[in-house]
């Protein structure tokens, strides 16, 4: 059975939660652009994406959870889909557990073996 965009997002989150860097990186197309939550750099090479996830997945108590009600799925054309929403990152810094709410968008091509073409995630800023 073919996976839906929502299935792929859940797979991605499970890989983050398990710290499986190899399988995480394998979800990104070779020309993918990642604008990560916890970096000020744009990552457009597999090596940069790998380094980012190696650092992130080394955090103690790392987990990510989707706020299900915020998920918006768009079918763009053919096998290309966009997803957006809000998720919550959690990990320990110096033994203290922190949470970071972040908004995200991801562009997927389900026809590709590495379906993530573009991903942007940023911490939600404080309101004015």
SVG drawing of the C-alpha trace seen along z (x, -y; Angstrom):
<svg xmlns="http://www.w3.org/2000/svg" viewBox="-8 -44 37 46">
<polyline fill="none" stroke="black" stroke-width="0.4" points="0.0,0.0 1.3,-3.4 2.0,-5.9 0.2,-9.1 1.9,-12.5 0.7,-12.2 2.2,-8.7 5.6,-10.1 5.4,-12.9 4.7,-10.3 7.6,-8.2 9.9,-11.2 8.8,-12.0 9.4,-8.4 12.9,-8.5 13.6,-11.7 12.2,-10.1 14.4,-7.0 17.5,-9.0 17.8,-7.1 20.0,-9.6 20.7,-7.3 17.0,-6.7 16.2,-10.4 18.7,-11.6 17.5,-9.0 14.1,-10.7 15.6,-13.8 16.1,-14.2 19.8,-14.8 18.8,-18.4 16.5,-19.0 16.6,-22.3 16.3,-22.1 15.7,-25.3 16.1,-23.8 14.6,-24.8 17.8,-24.9 20.3,-26.4 20.7,-29.7 22.0,-28.0 20.2,-26.8 21.1,-23.2 21.0,-22.1 23.6,-19.3 23.2,-15.8 26.3,-16.3 24.9,-19.4 21.5,-17.7 23.3,-14.7 25.5,-16.9 22.4,-18.8 20.5,-15.6 23.6,-14.0 23.9,-17.0 20.2,-17.2 19.8,-13.4 22.6,-13.5 20.5,-15.5 19.3,-13.8 15.6,-13.0 14.9,-14.2 11.4,-13.9 9.0,-15.5 5.2,-15.5 2.7,-16.9 -0.2,-19.1 -2.6,-17.0 -5.3,-19.7 -2.9,-22.1 -1.9,-19.8 -2.8,-21.2 -2.3,-18.9 -2.4,-20.2 -2.3,-18.1 -0.5,-20.3 -0.3,-18.1 0.6,-14.6 2.5,-13.1 3.5,-16.4 2.1,-17.4 2.6,-20.1 2.1,-19.7 2.2,-22.4 1.4,-22.7 2.9,-22.9 4.9,-20.4 6.7,-20.5 10.4,-19.6 11.6,-18.4 15.1,-17.7 17.4,-18.2 20.0,-20.9 22.4,-20.5 19.9,-18.0 16.9,-20.3 14.1,-19.4 13.0,-22.2 10.2,-22.3 10.2,-24.3 7.0,-24.9 7.7,-25.2 5.8,-25.7 6.8,-23.7 6.1,-23.2 7.3,-20.3 7.1,-19.7 7.0,-16.0 7.1,-14.2 5.7,-10.7 7.0,-9.4 10.6,-9.7 12.3,-7.2 13.6,-10.2 10.4,-12.2 11.3,-15.4 12.2,-18.2 12.0,-21.2 11.4,-21.6 11.2,-24.7 10.8,-24.7 11.1,-27.6 10.4,-28.3 7.2,-30.2 8.2,-33.7 6.6,-35.5 3.6,-37.6 3.9,-41.4"/>
</svg>
